[in-house]
Amino acid sequence: MPAEPPLPDPDHALAPLAGHDALLLAVSGGPDSIALALLAVRWKLRAQKRIEIATVDHGLRAEAAQEAAQVGEWARALGFVHHILRWEGEKPATRIQERARAARYRLLCERAREIGASAIVTAHHADDQAETALFRLTRGSGVAGLAAMAMESRVDGLTLLRPLLGFRKSELERLCAAAEHAFIRDPSNENPAYARVRLRRLAATLAAEGLDAEALLRLSARAARAEEALAWSAARAARELEAERGPGLFRAEAAALRKLPRELLLRLLAAEIARIGGGEPRLERLERAGERLAAALAADERFKVTLGGACLTLAGGALAITREPPRRAEITPRP
């Protein structure tokens, strides 16, 4: 019988955290987040950092408050300050997981700022990464979506770190077992009402056809490489494009835009729409508008559309992007 691989090394696993003096760890009480807390206890830089733990009580299950209190006891026993963050108010009836996630990050960001932490740390692991890639694959995501989660990203102006993406869930559970530390099993992870749970139940069937976790992780890594190259190319194309850019305005000659590969044109549009209109258009809507714009550029025809709070107008041999004018209901009547 082959020997089990060594347990995750704290100094290697938490190396991405080294650049931050104050950190807020998101610990729900599951085996992955408990493993994160156990690694933080043994991290050689722990004494040089201020590390606190937060548990979000979404208020969606009767047991949630008691579980959050239990995590607090464990966190204090490990030497950490602990915070319980409650999602107050009436809960939505639809898209509950998506909205709970948004509430979770909002609460974590608020508390991180209150305690002076520059980074939030979550315990997402390799199995989460594979699951995210599969979930996005079923929804027709683009390259950026298939790249799934990054080790480091931004959320509401703060750094979001996921140092455990290189570890499988089984490794983290073994770490908890070796430390003889209890953890909590969230029953919602077995609720077939959620799409991710239904996909998880198909894991054996998908693996038999070759789409196992390792294949999904390869797909995610390759997509991440492609996304990095595309983002770099798009940024370079935007810098080299002769265009007028100002508050609420973008203007470029149609001839220059016509030369851009379609993907770079879409990325340019998305960036300028977000800058001017303040909204990030859904990929499907952006693609439809981009296809129509590309056809109009090729045929030298006029084109106009509103998207993400911005107005795109192709006329007179140039594309202009301006802020969408307020709708009649938004115009305040004169007294």
N, C-alpha and C positions, 0 to 999 in steps of 0.2 A: 504494500500500500504506500503510495507516494506521500512524502512528508508535506505537511501544510506549509504554505509560504509564511514568512515572518510577519508579525503584526505590524501595522503602520507605525513608522517612526515619527514621533512628534515633531522633531526639528526639521525633518524633510517635509512632512505633510503641511506644516504651518509656515513654511518659508515665505509664502505669498503675503503673510500678515506683517512681516518684519518692518515694513516702511511706515507703519502707523503706531502712534504712541498710545491711542485710546481706541478700544474696539468694543462693539456690542455684538455678542453672540446670540443668534436666534436659536433657542433650544425648546423644542416642543415636548420632549420627553421620549420620543421614539429612539430606536437603537442608533440611528445615524447621528442625531443631534447629541445624544448622550455621549457617543464616541467622540464627537467634536469637543465636548466639555472635558472629557478625560484626556484627550490629547493636549488641550490647553493647560491642564494642570501640570503636565510633565514637560511642557515646552521650556527650553532653556532660557528663553527671553521673557518668560512670564513675569519675573520680578521687575523687569524694566518697563513693563507695559501696565496700563490700566485696562483691565478686562472685566466687563460686566455682562450679565446674562439677562435676556428678556424672553418671556413666554407669552404668546398671544392667545387670549381666551376669546374665541370667536362667538361664544354663546350659542353655538348651534347644537350642542349636545348637553344633556343634563349633567354628565360626568365631567365636562370640560373644566369647570371652576375647581373641582377637587383635584383634577390632574395637574392643573397649573400650580396649585398650592404644593402638590407633591414635588414637582420639578423645583420649586423654590427651596424646599427642604434639602433636596439633593445638591442644588447649586451652592447653598450656604455651607453645607457639609464639605464641599470641595474648596471652599474659601472664596466664593464669588458673591458679589452683590447681585441680588435678583430683583427683577421687575415683572409684574404681571400687567399686561396691556390688554384692556377689554374693548372689544368692538361693540360699542353701545348703539342703541336705537333699533328700529324695526329692520328686520332682515329681508332681503329681496326674495322673491318667489322664483326667479329665473336666473340663469347664469351664476349660480350661487358660488361655485368654486372660483370662477374668474373674479367675482366681486370680493370674495373673501380674501383672495390673494392681494388685490389692490388695497383692501383695508389693512391687511397684515403689513405690507411694506410702508403704508402711510404711518401706521402706529410705530413701527420700528424706526423710521426716519425721524419722527417727532421726538422719540425718547433718545435717540442717538445725539441729536442736537442739544437736548436738555443736559446730557451728561458730558458733552464736549467730545464725543467719539467721531472720528473722521471716517470710519468704515463700519459697515454691518457685515457680519460673517454668517453664512448659512451652511448647512450640512448636506447640500445636494451632492450626490455621488454618481458613479458611472452608470448604475442602473437607472437613475433618474434621467441621466443624459440620453441613454438609449430610448427610454420611454418617451421623452420629449421629442426626439427625432422621429419616432414612429407616429406620434400624435400629429405632428406637423406634416408628415408625409401624407397621412390620410386626408389632410385638409388642403393639400396642394400648395404648400408653402414654397416660397422661393429659396434661393441659395442661403440667404441670411437666416431664414427660419430653420432650414435643415442643419445649419451649423449648431443649432440648439443653444445651450448655455455657455457663456464665456467664463473663464476662471476669474476675470475681473471685469466689471462693468460699472455703470453709473445708475443711481436711482435717486431722483429728486435732489441732485447736486452732491450726493454722498457716494463714496466708493462702496460697491457691493462685491464681496469676495466669496468665492466658492472653492475653497482649497481642497476639498475631498473629491473633486470630479474624477480623479485618477484612481479611485478606490471602489471596489465592488461592495455592495451592501453586506455580503457574507463576511468580508474582511472586518467591517465595522461591527457586526454582531459578534464576531470572535473576540474583538477587542473588549467589548462589554463583558463577555463571558469570562475572559482572562482576568478582568478586574473585579469579577463577581459583583457587578453593578446591575441593578434592575433597570428596566425601561418599560415604556407604555406602548401597547399596541392600539392604534387608532382604528376603530371599527369602520370608519368611513372609507378606509383603504380597501374594504371588501364590499362596498356598496355598489351594485351594478347600475345604479341610477347615474353614475358618473362614467363618462366616456373613457377616461384613463383606466378605470377598473375593468371595463369590458375589454379593452385592448390587452390588458395584463392577462386576462383569462385566455386570450388567444395565443399567448406566448409559446406554448408547446407546439401548437399547429404551425405557427410562423417559423419556429426554429427548425421544424422537420423539413421545411421548404428552403432552408438556408438563411432565413431572416431572423437570426438570433441576436442576442445583445451585442456580441462582438461585431457582427456585420453592421448593426446600426451604429455602433461607435465608430467603425471605420468610415461609414457614410458621413457621420457628423464631422469627423476630423477632416475629411476631404472637402466637405462643404465649407468648413471654416477656413481652409487654405484658399479655396476659390473666392470666398467672400473677402478675405484680406486683400487678395490681388485686385478684385473688382473695386473695392473701396479705395484702394490706392490709385487705381487708374482713373476712377471717377473724380477724385480730388485733384489729380493732375490735369485732367481735361477741363475741369472748372476753372483752375488757375490760368490755364493757357487760352481759354476762350475770351475773346474780346467782347466785353459786355458792359453795359451800364448797370451798376448796382447801387441802390440807395435805399433809404427808408421807404418801405412800401413799394419798391420798384425794381424790376429786372427787365432789361431789354437787350436782345442780341439779334444779329442778322441771321436771316433764314439760311443763307448759304453756309454759314459756319455750323449751324445746328444740323444741317443736312448731312454733314460729313461724320457725325458722331455715330458709333455703333448704338443699336437700339437700347441695350442695357444701360449704357452710359447716359444716354438721353433721358431715360426714365429716372435715373438717380439724380441727375441735374435738376429735373423738374421737381422731384420729391424734396430736395434740399431747399430750393427757392420757394416752393409752396409753403413749406414749414416755416421758413424765415419770414415770409411776407404775410401769409394768411394765418399763421399761428396754429394750423392743424396739420396732422400727419395723415394723408389720405390712405385708405385701405388699398392694398396691393392690387386687388381686382379692378377697382375704379381707376387707379393710376395707370394700369396696363391698358384699359379700354381707351382712356383719354390719350395715352401715348401712341397707341395704334392709329387713332384718328388724326393726331397731330402729325405723325410720320407720313401718313398718306397725303395730308394737306401740304406738307413740306415738299414731297416728291412731285406733286401735281401743281405746285405753286398756286394753291387755292387759299381762300380765307378760312379761318377756323376760330371758334370761340367756345369756351367751356368754363364753368366755375367748379373748383375742386379745393377742398380743405380750407375754405375761407379766402381763396384767391381766385382771380379772374385771369384766364389765359387767352390772349388775343393774338392771332397771326394775321397780319395785314400789312400791306405796303412793304413787303420784303423783310419783315422783322417780327419777332415774337416778343410780346410784352406781357409781363406778369405783374399784376397790381392787386391791391387788397380789394376783396369783394365789397361792393357798396352795401350799406345797411339796408335791411329789408324794411318795408313800410311800417310793419308792426314795431320795429326797433327804433324808429325815428320819433324822438320826443316832440310832441306838438308844442307850438309856441303858446305861452299863456295869453 
